[in-house]
Amino acid sequence: MSKWRVIFCGVLLSLGLVSMAQASPSDSLTVEDLKENGVLFTPRNRVTLLPSGAEKFEDMFKAIEQARHYIYLEYFNFRNDSIGKALFTLLDKKVREGVKVRVIYDDFGNVSNDRPLRKRHLRQLKSRHFEVVVFDPIVFPWVNHALHRDHRKIVVIDDKVVYTGGMNVADYYIHGRPEFGKWRDMHMRLEGDCVPLYRRIFCEMWERCTDHKIDSLEYQPDSLAIQTDFRGLKETACADSSGILLGVANREPKRSPAIIRRSYIDAIDNAQKRIQIVNPYFTLVPSVKKALYRALKRGVKLEVMLSTKCDVPVMPDVAAYHAKRLMKRGADIYYYEDGFHHSKVMMVDSTFCTVGSANLNSRSLKFDYEVNAFIIDSCTTRELQNIFEADKHHSTLLTPENWKKRRSFGRRFMGWFYHLLIPLI
């Protein structure tokens, strides 16, 4: 073999070793496990995090303004406030321009809202030629409709962009609420191969609600292929961000009941160094709790950020019950003090993260319609980790010394009692 051939082969070998060193074995294992769970992966995607209500709505409104063909919106609820009114005013403008607008919202989410859409609002919207449907309307005796709610948050525009994450439509994502202060949450804009997957989720829910299948010509006209990208949207923080591997986990009660729960467990089981979690309703179904215990036993560093304030009274007591047990096993538990942290994110080993609508409670993991994105990308993961680190400055680390000060005997008893009801909450 010639000297140059030896050198050339050596270079190729070294590049291969570098590539192998950069690739995390846990990532490969996680992706294969998630695929087995039914998560659908696409290779060419761009992710732009929108970590505040102001960023989400500014960005989304700009994209809606530039829509030329269709706008599909699926939310747990639309609050009848300044943001909700601004959104529907903009959608009305797009309808008059000839853009197809379809809206789905969950009736339980609406009636549980402190400023719900009323029947008169629906009449007004329909009079403007909006197509609005209500998922599973609440009727007497109500209890039959308590479970299997549509908790997803999806906006798809012209097969170009998707907005999804933890935020519904309300102005408190921008202004906060008097009882909590700031309302923190995480949303994101997705572009690339994953967009048709989210559009399909919407179309299937539309057909479920209306018994009407959306004609594919509506969302696949020839002009879509030549449409230019939207202008003026937030730039992604990652320089090389168009080739992200992204999986969509669409939870449906009958078709894919365990997809998000199993995916969380597999990601936790494959973690090698560190897991970071932010979740507002940390009631932990047994299988996820056991996975976290296994990770701690393996020596994985676990950091969990809980919110001191919450919009559901029972949740802080149950979360505190689990927090103490995780702390005793070596986890770092942070209580966020600067408002209500409603984000639903997890970061693993600085290379993998998930963002979506699913909480770590039984409702999300065993009952409701949910959607999470599982993102195999170190840059996006580090961006979330940087936000987590910044939030630590507004948080208190739980210790055995301050545990009893934070939770009275009565609150500790309530946490124990309510954790027995985990299958229902």
Residue, then its C-alpha position, 0 to 999 in steps of 0.5 A: m500500500s502506498k504512503w498516500r493511501v495509508i495517510f488517506c485511510g488514516v484520515l478516514l479512520s480518525l474522522g470515523l473515530v471522531s464521529m463515533a466519539q461525538a455520537s452518544p450511545s444513549d442517543s442511539l438507544t433512545v431513538e430506537d426505543l422511541k421508534e418501537n414506542g411509535v414515535l415518528f422521526t424525521p431527519r431535517n427539522r429546525v427548532t426555535l424555542l419560544p420561552s415566553g408568551a410575548e415571544k410565542f404570540e409575536d412570532m406566531f402572529k407574524a407567521i399567521e399574517q403571512a399565511r396564504h393557504y391555511i391555518y389550523l389551530e388545535y388548543f385545550n382552550f382559548r381564553n376570552d381576553s386581549i390575546g384571544k380577541a387579537l388572535f381571532t381578529l387576525l384570523d378574521k382578516k385572513v379568512r377575508e383574504g381567502v385563507k382557510v381557517r379551522v379551529i378546534y378547542d376542548d370543551f372541558g378546557n373551555v368551561s374550566n377556563d375563568r374567561p371561557l368562550r361563550k355560545r355568542h362568541l361561537r356564533q360570532l366566529k361562525s358568522r365570520h366564516f370560521e370553521v370552529v368545532v368543539f371537541d367532546p362537548i360537555v353535557f349532563p351528567w358531565v362525569n362521562h366527559a371528565l377523561h380523554r380530553d384534548h390537551r394538545k396545543i398545535v398551530v400549523i400554517d401552510d405546511k411550513v411552520v408548526y407552533t407547539g408546546g405548553m401554552n394555550v391562548a391567554d394574555y397571562y402568558i405575557h402579563g402573569r396573574p395576580e395570584f401567581g405573578k409571572w406565568r412561565d412556559m415553553h413553546m417552540r416553532l418547528e419547521g421542516d419534515c415534521v410539519p406534515l406529521y402535526r398537520r396529520i394530527f390536526c386533520e385526524m382530530w378534525e375528522r373525529c370531531t366532524d365526521h368530515k375528512i379534510d380534502s388534501l387539496e386544501y393543504q397540498p396545493d401546487s403553490l405551497a411548494i413554491q411559497t417563500d419562507f416566512r419573514g421576520l420570525k425569531e432566529t434560531a439560536c443554533a447556527d446549523s439547525s436545519g438537520i435536526l432529528l425530531g420525533v413526534a409522540n402523538r398520544e391518543p387514548k385508544r391508538s397510542p395510550a402509552i407512547i409518551r409515558r414509555s418514551y419518558i421511561d426509555a429516555i430516563d433509562n438510557a440516561q448516562k450522566r444527567i437528567q433535568i426536568v421542569n413540570p408543573y404537575f409532578t404527581l409521577v405515575p409509578s412507572v416513571k417514578k421507578a425509572l427516576y429511582r433507577a437512574l439515581k441508583r446508577g449515579v445519574k445526576l437528577e435535577v427537578m424544578l418544581s413550582t412553589k405556586c400552582d393553579v391546581p391546589v392539590m398538585p403542590d402537595v403531591a409533588a412535595y411528597h415525591a420531591k422528598r423521596l427523590m431528595k433522599r435518594g440524591a436528587d436536587i430539587y429546586y422550587y421556583e419562586d418567581g411565579f408559576h412555572h408551567s413548562k413541560v420539558m426534560m433534558v438528558d445528557s446535554t444531547f436530547c430533550t423533549v418539549g410538549s403538552a404532556n404533564l407528568n401526571s396520570r391525566s396526560l400519560k394515561f388519559d388525555y390527547e397529548v403531543n410531545a416533540f423528542i429532539i435529538d440535538s445538543c444545541t437545542t438541549r443546551e439552550l434549554q439547560n441554560i434556561f434551567e440554570a438561569d431559573k436556578h437563580h430564582s429558585t430554592l434548593l430543597t434540603p432536609e433542613n428546610w423541608k419541614k419549614r416548607r411543608s407543615f404537618g397538615r400539608r405533608f399529610m395531604g401530600w401522602f393522602y392525595h398521592l394515593l389518588i394518583p391514578l385519577i390526577 
